[in-house]
Amino acid sequence: MSGPNEIRSVESETPEIAAARARLRRRRSIAIAIGLALFALTFYALTIIKMGPALFDRTL
């Protein structure tokens, strides 16, 4: 174990690694956004389906 007074070496991140991490972060963000959009559309569609065709027959 390292003591409290021991200095740890800090590894600097290369530009290639930083770019790779940024790409992965962007891909993950896009995947989450797509998943959230599909989730919302599913609830929207299920709500319309549960209301049934009578929803469009009523007078406004």
mmCIF file of the N, C-alpha and C atoms, coordinates in Angstrom:
data_MODEL
# 
_entry.id   MODEL 
# 
loop_
_atom_site.group_PDB 
_atom_site.id 
_atom_site.type_symbol 
_atom_site.label_atom_id 
_atom_site.label_alt_id 
_atom_site.label_comp_id 
_atom_site.label_asym_id 
_atom_site.label_entity_id 
_atom_site.label_seq_id 
_atom_site.pdbx_PDB_ins_code 
_atom_site.Cartn_x 
_atom_site.Cartn_y 
_atom_site.Cartn_z 
_atom_site.occupancy 
_atom_site.B_iso_or_equiv 
_atom_site.pdbx_formal_charge 
_atom_site.auth_seq_id 
_atom_site.auth_comp_id 
_atom_site.auth_asym_id 
_atom_site.auth_atom_id 
_atom_site.pdbx_PDB_model_num 
ATOM 1   N N  . MET A 1 1  ? 0.835   -1.174 0.000   1.00 0.00 ? 1  MET A N  1 
ATOM 2   C CA . MET A 1 1  ? 0.000   0.000  0.000   1.00 0.00 ? 1  MET A CA 1 
ATOM 3   C C  . MET A 1 1  ? 0.881   1.238  0.000   1.00 0.00 ? 1  MET A C  1 
ATOM 4   N N  . SER A 1 2  ? 0.385   2.260  -0.586  1.00 0.00 ? 2  SER A N  1 
ATOM 5   C CA . SER A 1 2  ? 1.152   3.495  -0.634  1.00 0.00 ? 2  SER A CA 1 
ATOM 6   C C  . SER A 1 2  ? 0.783   4.363  0.570   1.00 0.00 ? 2  SER A C  1 
ATOM 7   N N  . GLY A 1 3  ? 1.776   5.058  1.051   1.00 0.00 ? 3  GLY A N  1 
ATOM 8   C CA . GLY A 1 3  ? 1.559   5.926  2.204   1.00 0.00 ? 3  GLY A CA 1 
ATOM 9   C C  . GLY A 1 3  ? 0.953   7.250  1.779   1.00 0.00 ? 3  GLY A C  1 
ATOM 10  N N  . PRO A 1 4  ? 0.458   8.035  2.741   1.00 0.00 ? 4  PRO A N  1 
ATOM 11  C CA . PRO A 1 4  ? -0.164  9.313  2.398   1.00 0.00 ? 4  PRO A CA 1 
ATOM 12  C C  . PRO A 1 4  ? 0.826   10.327 1.837   1.00 0.00 ? 4  PRO A C  1 
ATOM 13  N N  . ASN A 1 5  ? 2.113   10.167 2.146   1.00 0.00 ? 5  ASN A N  1 
ATOM 14  C CA . ASN A 1 5  ? 3.114   11.133 1.679   1.00 0.00 ? 5  ASN A CA 1 
ATOM 15  C C  . ASN A 1 5  ? 3.737   10.738 0.347   1.00 0.00 ? 5  ASN A C  1 
ATOM 16  N N  . GLU A 1 6  ? 3.378   9.570  -0.128  1.00 0.00 ? 6  GLU A N  1 
ATOM 17  C CA . GLU A 1 6  ? 3.968   9.090  -1.380  1.00 0.00 ? 6  GLU A CA 1 
ATOM 18  C C  . GLU A 1 6  ? 3.311   9.787  -2.564  1.00 0.00 ? 6  GLU A C  1 
ATOM 19  N N  . ILE A 1 7  ? 4.119   10.262 -3.473  1.00 0.00 ? 7  ILE A N  1 
ATOM 20  C CA . ILE A 1 7  ? 3.612   10.966 -4.652  1.00 0.00 ? 7  ILE A CA 1 
ATOM 21  C C  . ILE A 1 7  ? 3.298   9.936  -5.732  1.00 0.00 ? 7  ILE A C  1 
ATOM 22  N N  . ARG A 1 8  ? 2.090   10.002 -6.247  1.00 0.00 ? 8  ARG A N  1 
ATOM 23  C CA . ARG A 1 8  ? 1.689   9.094  -7.319  1.00 0.00 ? 8  ARG A CA 1 
ATOM 24  C C  . ARG A 1 8  ? 1.983   9.755  -8.652  1.00 0.00 ? 8  ARG A C  1 
ATOM 25  N N  . SER A 1 9  ? 2.407   8.966  -9.592  1.00 0.00 ? 9  SER A N  1 
ATOM 26  C CA . SER A 1 9  ? 2.658   9.513  -10.920 1.00 0.00 ? 9  SER A CA 1 
ATOM 27  C C  . SER A 1 9  ? 1.330   9.622  -11.669 1.00 0.00 ? 9  SER A C  1 
ATOM 28  N N  . VAL A 1 10 ? 1.131   10.736 -12.324 1.00 0.00 ? 10 VAL A N  1 
ATOM 29  C CA . VAL A 1 10 ? -0.092  10.980 -13.083 1.00 0.00 ? 10 VAL A CA 1 
ATOM 30  C C  . VAL A 1 10 ? 0.221   10.733 -14.550 1.00 0.00 ? 10 VAL A C  1 
ATOM 31  N N  . GLU A 1 11 ? -0.517  9.787  -15.134 1.00 0.00 ? 11 GLU A N  1 
ATOM 32  C CA . GLU A 1 11 ? -0.297  9.483  -16.545 1.00 0.00 ? 11 GLU A CA 1 
ATOM 33  C C  . GLU A 1 11 ? -1.072  10.486 -17.382 1.00 0.00 ? 11 GLU A C  1 
ATOM 34  N N  . SER A 1 12 ? -0.380  11.096 -18.322 1.00 0.00 ? 12 SER A N  1 
ATOM 35  C CA . SER A 1 12 ? -1.069  12.036 -19.198 1.00 0.00 ? 12 SER A CA 1 
ATOM 36  C C  . SER A 1 12 ? -1.739  11.260 -20.324 1.00 0.00 ? 12 SER A C  1 
ATOM 37  N N  . GLU A 1 13 ? -2.874  11.748 -20.735 1.00 0.00 ? 13 GLU A N  1 
ATOM 38  C CA . GLU A 1 13 ? -3.650  11.087 -21.767 1.00 0.00 ? 13 GLU A CA 1 
ATOM 39  C C  . GLU A 1 13 ? -3.197  11.584 -23.139 1.00 0.00 ? 13 GLU A C  1 
ATOM 40  N N  . THR A 1 14 ? -2.920  10.659 -24.024 1.00 0.00 ? 14 THR A N  1 
ATOM 41  C CA . THR A 1 14 ? -2.485  11.045 -25.367 1.00 0.00 ? 14 THR A CA 1 
ATOM 42  C C  . THR A 1 14 ? -3.692  11.530 -26.166 1.00 0.00 ? 14 THR A C  1 
ATOM 43  N N  . PRO A 1 15 ? -3.461  12.303 -27.200 1.00 0.00 ? 15 PRO A N  1 
ATOM 44  C CA . PRO A 1 15 ? -4.586  12.772 -28.037 1.00 0.00 ? 15 PRO A CA 1 
ATOM 45  C C  . PRO A 1 15 ? -5.380  11.630 -28.668 1.00 0.00 ? 15 PRO A C  1 
ATOM 46  N N  . GLU A 1 16 ? -4.702  10.529 -28.992 1.00 0.00 ? 16 GLU A N  1 
ATOM 47  C CA . GLU A 1 16 ? -5.399  9.389  -29.593 1.00 0.00 ? 16 GLU A CA 1 
ATOM 48  C C  . GLU A 1 16 ? -6.377  8.772  -28.596 1.00 0.00 ? 16 GLU A C  1 
ATOM 49  N N  . ILE A 1 17 ? -5.931  8.644  -27.352 1.00 0.00 ? 17 ILE A N  1 
ATOM 50  C CA . ILE A 1 17 ? -6.796  8.067  -26.331 1.00 0.00 ? 17 ILE A CA 1 
ATOM 51  C C  . ILE A 1 17 ? -7.962  9.012  -26.034 1.00 0.00 ? 17 ILE A C  1 
ATOM 52  N N  . ALA A 1 18 ? -7.680  10.295 -25.979 1.00 0.00 ? 18 ALA A N  1 
ATOM 53  C CA . ALA A 1 18 ? -8.742  11.276 -25.728 1.00 0.00 ? 18 ALA A CA 1 
ATOM 54  C C  . ALA A 1 18 ? -9.773  11.245 -26.848 1.00 0.00 ? 18 ALA A C  1 
ATOM 55  N N  . ALA A 1 19 ? -9.318  11.137 -28.085 1.00 0.00 ? 19 ALA A N  1 
ATOM 56  C CA . ALA A 1 19 ? -10.239 11.078 -29.223 1.00 0.00 ? 19 ALA A CA 1 
ATOM 57  C C  . ALA A 1 19 ? -11.063 9.794  -29.179 1.00 0.00 ? 19 ALA A C  1 
ATOM 58  N N  . ALA A 1 20 ? -10.432 8.689  -28.813 1.00 0.00 ? 20 ALA A N  1 
ATOM 59  C CA . ALA A 1 20 ? -11.155 7.423  -28.729 1.00 0.00 ? 20 ALA A CA 1 
ATOM 60  C C  . ALA A 1 20 ? -12.229 7.482  -27.640 1.00 0.00 ? 20 ALA A C  1 
ATOM 61  N N  . ARG A 1 21 ? -11.880 8.085  -26.509 1.00 0.00 ? 21 ARG A N  1 
ATOM 62  C CA . ARG A 1 21 ? -12.865 8.214  -25.423 1.00 0.00 ? 21 ARG A CA 1 
ATOM 63  C C  . ARG A 1 21 ? -14.027 9.115  -25.841 1.00 0.00 ? 21 ARG A C  1 
ATOM 64  N N  . ALA A 1 22 ? -13.716 10.180 -26.569 1.00 0.00 ? 22 ALA A N  1 
ATOM 65  C CA . ALA A 1 22 ? -14.759 11.094 -27.034 1.00 0.00 ? 22 ALA A CA 1 
ATOM 66  C C  . ALA A 1 22 ? -15.695 10.378 -28.010 1.00 0.00 ? 22 ALA A C  1 
ATOM 67  N N  . ARG A 1 23 ? -15.129 9.548  -28.894 1.00 0.00 ? 23 ARG A N  1 
ATOM 68  C CA . ARG A 1 23 ? -15.960 8.780  -29.836 1.00 0.00 ? 23 ARG A CA 1 
ATOM 69  C C  . ARG A 1 23 ? -16.879 7.814  -29.087 1.00 0.00 ? 23 ARG A C  1 
ATOM 70  N N  . LEU A 1 24 ? -16.331 7.120  -28.098 1.00 0.00 ? 24 LEU A N  1 
ATOM 71  C CA . LEU A 1 24 ? -17.134 6.178  -27.325 1.00 0.00 ? 24 LEU A CA 1 
ATOM 72  C C  . LEU A 1 24 ? -18.235 6.901  -26.551 1.00 0.00 ? 24 LEU A C  1 
ATOM 73  N N  . ARG A 1 25 ? -17.900 8.053  -25.983 1.00 0.00 ? 25 ARG A N  1 
ATOM 74  C CA . ARG A 1 25 ? -18.884 8.832  -25.233 1.00 0.00 ? 25 ARG A CA 1 
ATOM 75  C C  . ARG A 1 25 ? -20.002 9.294  -26.159 1.00 0.00 ? 25 ARG A C  1 
ATOM 76  N N  . ARG A 1 26 ? -19.624 9.742  -27.367 1.00 0.00 ? 26 ARG A N  1 
ATOM 77  C CA . ARG A 1 26 ? -20.638 10.199 -28.332 1.00 0.00 ? 26 ARG A CA 1 
ATOM 78  C C  . ARG A 1 26 ? -21.533 9.053  -28.764 1.00 0.00 ? 26 ARG A C  1 
ATOM 79  N N  . ARG A 1 27 ? -20.939 7.877  -29.027 1.00 0.00 ? 27 ARG A N  1 
ATOM 80  C CA . ARG A 1 27 ? -21.727 6.720  -29.422 1.00 0.00 ? 27 ARG A CA 1 
ATOM 81  C C  . ARG A 1 27 ? -22.701 6.314  -28.331 1.00 0.00 ? 27 ARG A C  1 
ATOM 82  N N  . ARG A 1 28 ? -22.215 6.341  -27.085 1.00 0.00 ? 28 ARG A N  1 
ATOM 83  C CA . ARG A 1 28 ? -23.072 5.977  -25.963 1.00 0.00 ? 28 ARG A CA 1 
ATOM 84  C C  . ARG A 1 28 ? -24.219 6.977  -25.809 1.00 0.00 ? 28 ARG A C  1 
ATOM 85  N N  . SER A 1 29 ? -23.930 8.253  -25.992 1.00 0.00 ? 29 SER A N  1 
ATOM 86  C CA . SER A 1 29 ? -24.967 9.280  -25.889 1.00 0.00 ? 29 SER A CA 1 
ATOM 87  C C  . SER A 1 29 ? -26.021 9.108  -26.975 1.00 0.00 ? 29 SER A C  1 
ATOM 88  N N  . ILE A 1 30 ? -25.580 8.819  -28.193 1.00 0.00 ? 30 ILE A N  1 
ATOM 89  C CA . ILE A 1 30 ? -26.516 8.606  -29.294 1.00 0.00 ? 30 ILE A CA 1 
ATOM 90  C C  . ILE A 1 30 ? -27.376 7.373  -29.029 1.00 0.00 ? 30 ILE A C  1 
ATOM 91  N N  . ALA A 1 31 ? -26.767 6.301  -28.514 1.00 0.00 ? 31 ALA A N  1 
ATOM 92  C CA . ALA A 1 31 ? -27.526 5.080  -28.215 1.00 0.00 ? 31 ALA A CA 1 
ATOM 93  C C  . ALA A 1 31 ? -28.569 5.347  -27.131 1.00 0.00 ? 31 ALA A C  1 
ATOM 94  N N  . ILE A 1 32 ? -28.215 6.109  -26.115 1.00 0.00 ? 32 ILE A N  1 
ATOM 95  C CA . ILE A 1 32 ? -29.162 6.436  -25.052 1.00 0.00 ? 32 ILE A CA 1 
ATOM 96  C C  . ILE A 1 32 ? -30.300 7.287  -25.607 1.00 0.00 ? 32 ILE A C  1 
ATOM 97  N N  . ALA A 1 33 ? -29.989 8.245  -26.472 1.00 0.00 ? 33 ALA A N  1 
ATOM 98  C CA . ALA A 1 33 ? -31.017 9.102  -27.068 1.00 0.00 ? 33 ALA A CA 1 
ATOM 99  C C  . ALA A 1 33 ? -31.975 8.287  -27.929 1.00 0.00 ? 33 ALA A C  1 
ATOM 100 N N  . ILE A 1 34 ? -31.452 7.375  -28.711 1.00 0.00 ? 34 ILE A N  1 
ATOM 101 C CA . ILE A 1 34 ? -32.303 6.522  -29.551 1.00 0.00 ? 34 ILE A CA 1 
ATOM 102 C C  . ILE A 1 34 ? -33.191 5.642  -28.678 1.00 0.00 ? 34 ILE A C  1 
ATOM 103 N N  . GLY A 1 35 ? -32.610 5.068  -27.633 1.00 0.00 ? 35 GLY A N  1 
ATOM 104 C CA . GLY A 1 35 ? -33.386 4.233  -26.719 1.00 0.00 ? 35 GLY A CA 1 
ATOM 105 C C  . GLY A 1 35 ? -34.505 5.014  -26.052 1.00 0.00 ? 35 GLY A C  1 
ATOM 106 N N  . LEU A 1 36 ? -34.212 6.229  -25.621 1.00 0.00 ? 36 LEU A N  1 
ATOM 107 C CA . LEU A 1 36 ? -35.222 7.066  -24.980 1.00 0.00 ? 36 LEU A CA 1 
ATOM 108 C C  . LEU A 1 36 ? -36.330 7.441  -25.965 1.00 0.00 ? 36 LEU A C  1 
ATOM 109 N N  . ALA A 1 37 ? -35.962 7.760  -27.200 1.00 0.00 ? 37 ALA A N  1 
ATOM 110 C CA . ALA A 1 37 ? -36.954 8.097  -28.220 1.00 0.00 ? 37 ALA A CA 1 
ATOM 111 C C  . ALA A 1 37 ? -37.860 6.897  -28.523 1.00 0.00 ? 37 ALA A C  1 
ATOM 112 N N  . LEU A 1 38 ? -37.275 5.711  -28.639 1.00 0.00 ? 38 LEU A N  1 
ATOM 113 C CA . LEU A 1 38 ? -38.079 4.514  -28.886 1.00 0.00 ? 38 LEU A CA 1 
ATOM 114 C C  . LEU A 1 38 ? -39.004 4.222  -27.708 1.00 0.00 ? 38 LEU A C  1 
ATOM 115 N N  . PHE A 1 39 ? -38.519 4.436  -26.510 1.00 0.00 ? 39 PHE A N  1 
ATOM 116 C CA . PHE A 1 39 ? -39.331 4.246  -25.308 1.00 0.00 ? 39 PHE A CA 1 
ATOM 117 C C  . PHE A 1 39 ? -40.533 5.189  -25.324 1.00 0.00 ? 39 PHE A C  1 
ATOM 118 N N  . ALA A 1 40 ? -40.300 6.460  -25.640 1.00 0.00 ? 40 ALA A N  1 
ATOM 119 C CA . ALA A 1 40 ? -41.383 7.446  -25.684 1.00 0.00 ? 40 ALA A CA 1 
ATOM 120 C C  . ALA A 1 40 ? -42.378 7.117  -26.798 1.00 0.00 ? 40 ALA A C  1 
ATOM 121 N N  . LEU A 1 41 ? -41.876 6.737  -27.967 1.00 0.00 ? 41 LEU A N  1 
ATOM 122 C CA . LEU A 1 41 ? -42.773 6.377  -29.076 1.00 0.00 ? 41 LEU A CA 1 
ATOM 123 C C  . LEU A 1 41 ? -43.605 5.144  -28.753 1.00 0.00 ? 41 LEU A C  1 
ATOM 124 N N  . THR A 1 42 ? -43.015 4.195  -28.039 1.00 0.00 ? 42 THR A N  1 
ATOM 125 C CA . THR A 1 42 ? -43.753 3.001  -27.646 1.00 0.00 ? 42 THR A CA 1 
ATOM 126 C C  . THR A 1 42 ? -44.924 3.372  -26.746 1.00 0.00 ? 42 THR A C  1 
ATOM 127 N N  . PHE A 1 43 ? -44.674 4.224  -25.753 1.00 0.00 ? 43 PHE A N  1 
ATOM 128 C CA . PHE A 1 43 ? -45.771 4.634  -24.867 1.00 0.00 ? 43 PHE A CA 1 
ATOM 129 C C  . PHE A 1 43 ? -46.821 5.438  -25.629 1.00 0.00 ? 43 PHE A C  1 
ATOM 130 N N  . TYR A 1 44 ? -46.397 6.281  -26.539 1.00 0.00 ? 44 TYR A N  1 
ATOM 131 C CA . TYR A 1 44 ? -47.335 7.061  -27.342 1.00 0.00 ? 44 TYR A CA 1 
ATOM 132 C C  . TYR A 1 44 ? -48.220 6.129  -28.157 1.00 0.00 ? 44 TYR A C  1 
ATOM 133 N N  . ALA A 1 45 ? -47.602 5.174  -28.845 1.00 0.00 ? 45 ALA A N  1 
ATOM 134 C CA . ALA A 1 45 ? -48.353 4.241  -29.682 1.00 0.00 ? 45 ALA A CA 1 
ATOM 135 C C  . ALA A 1 45 ? -49.296 3.386  -28.841 1.00 0.00 ? 45 ALA A C  1 
ATOM 136 N N  . LEU A 1 46 ? -48.826 2.895  -27.700 1.00 0.00 ? 46 LEU A N  1 
ATOM 137 C CA . LEU A 1 46 ? -49.678 2.067  -26.852 1.00 0.00 ? 46 LEU A CA 1 
ATOM 138 C C  . LEU A 1 46 ? -50.860 2.862  -26.300 1.00 0.00 ? 46 LEU A C  1 
ATOM 139 N N  . THR A 1 47 ? -50.648 4.123  -26.001 1.00 0.00 ? 47 THR A N  1 
ATOM 140 C CA . THR A 1 47 ? -51.738 4.961  -25.514 1.00 0.00 ? 47 THR A CA 1 
ATOM 141 C C  . THR A 1 47 ? -52.795 5.131  -26.593 1.00 0.00 ? 47 THR A C  1 
ATOM 142 N N  . ILE A 1 48 ? -52.391 5.411  -27.816 1.00 0.00 ? 48 ILE A N  1 
ATOM 143 C CA . ILE A 1 48 ? -53.331 5.565  -28.935 1.00 0.00 ? 48 ILE A CA 1 
ATOM 144 C C  . ILE A 1 48 ? -54.070 4.254  -29.179 1.00 0.00 ? 48 ILE A C  1 
ATOM 145 N N  . ILE A 1 49 ? -53.345 3.138  -29.125 1.00 0.00 ? 49 ILE A N  1 
ATOM 146 C CA . ILE A 1 49 ? -53.962 1.829  -29.368 1.00 0.00 ? 49 ILE A CA 1 
ATOM 147 C C  . ILE A 1 49 ? -54.980 1.507  -28.277 1.00 0.00 ? 49 ILE A C  1 
ATOM 148 N N  . LYS A 1 50 ? -54.649 1.799  -27.014 1.00 0.00 ? 50 LYS A N  1 
ATOM 149 C CA . LYS A 1 50 ? -55.582 1.510  -25.919 1.00 0.00 ? 50 LYS A CA 1 
ATOM 150 C C  . LYS A 1 50 ? -56.840 2.363  -25.998 1.00 0.00 ? 50 LYS A C  1 
ATOM 151 N N  . MET A 1 51 ? -56.742 3.578  -26.522 1.00 0.00 ? 51 MET A N  1 
ATOM 152 C CA . MET A 1 51 ? -57.915 4.431  -26.661 1.00 0.00 ? 51 MET A CA 1 
ATOM 153 C C  . MET A 1 51 ? -58.852 3.875  -27.724 1.00 0.00 ? 51 MET A C  1 
ATOM 154 N N  . GLY A 1 52 ? -58.303 3.221  -28.702 1.00 0.00 ? 52 GLY A N  1 
ATOM 155 C CA . GLY A 1 52 ? -59.105 2.546  -29.707 1.00 0.00 ? 52 GLY A CA 1 
ATOM 156 C C  . GLY A 1 52 ? -59.650 3.470  -30.778 1.00 0.00 ? 52 GLY A C  1 
ATOM 157 N N  . PRO A 1 53 ? -60.391 2.902  -31.718 1.00 0.00 ? 53 PRO A N  1 
ATOM 158 C CA . PRO A 1 53 ? -60.930 3.679  -32.831 1.00 0.00 ? 53 PRO A CA 1 
ATOM 159 C C  . PRO A 1 53 ? -62.005 4.675  -32.397 1.00 0.00 ? 53 PRO A C  1 
ATOM 160 N N  . ALA A 1 54 ? -62.592 4.489  -31.226 1.00 0.00 ? 54 ALA A N  1 
ATOM 161 C CA . ALA A 1 54 ? -63.631 5.405  -30.761 1.00 0.00 ? 54 ALA A CA 1 
ATOM 162 C C  . ALA A 1 54 ? -63.070 6.800  -30.518 1.00 0.00 ? 54 ALA A C  1 
ATOM 163 N N  . LEU A 1 55 ? -61.789 6.907  -30.359 1.00 0.00 ? 55 LEU A N  1 
ATOM 164 C CA . LEU A 1 55 ? -61.150 8.203  -30.138 1.00 0.00 ? 55 LEU A CA 1 
ATOM 165 C C  . LEU A 1 55 ? -61.405 9.146  -31.310 1.00 0.00 ? 55 LEU A C  1 
ATOM 166 N N  . PHE A 1 56 ? -61.454 8.591  -32.525 1.00 0.00 ? 56 PHE A N  1 
ATOM 167 C CA . PHE A 1 56 ? -61.617 9.419  -33.713 1.00 0.00 ? 56 PHE A CA 1 
ATOM 168 C C  . PHE A 1 56 ? -63.074 9.628  -34.098 1.00 0.00 ? 56 PHE A C  1 
ATOM 169 N N  . ASP A 1 57 ? -63.999 8.919  -33.458 1.00 0.00 ? 57 ASP A N  1 
ATOM 170 C CA . ASP A 1 57 ? -65.429 9.028  -33.769 1.00 0.00 ? 57 ASP A CA 1 
ATOM 171 C C  . ASP A 1 57 ? -66.153 10.073 -32.945 1.00 0.00 ? 57 ASP A C  1 
ATOM 172 N N  . ARG A 1 58 ? -65.523 10.613 -31.957 1.00 0.00 ? 58 ARG A N  1 
ATOM 173 C CA . ARG A 1 58 ? -66.208 11.550 -31.072 1.00 0.00 ? 58 ARG A CA 1 
ATOM 174 C C  . ARG A 1 58 ? -66.237 12.950 -31.668 1.00 0.00 ? 58 ARG A C  1 
ATOM 175 N N  . THR A 1 59 ? -67.181 13.753 -31.233 1.00 0.00 ? 59 THR A N  1 
ATOM 176 C CA . THR A 1 59 ? -67.273 15.123 -31.724 1.00 0.00 ? 59 THR A CA 1 
ATOM 177 C C  . THR A 1 59 ? -66.414 16.017 -30.859 1.00 0.00 ? 59 THR A C  1 
ATOM 178 N N  . LEU A 1 60 ? -65.870 17.037 -31.472 1.00 0.00 ? 60 LEU A N  1 
ATOM 179 C CA . LEU A 1 60 ? -65.027 17.949 -30.731 1.00 0.00 ? 60 LEU A CA 1 
ATOM 180 C C  . LEU A 1 60 ? -65.810 19.115 -30.300 1.00 0.00 ? 60 LEU A C  1 
# 
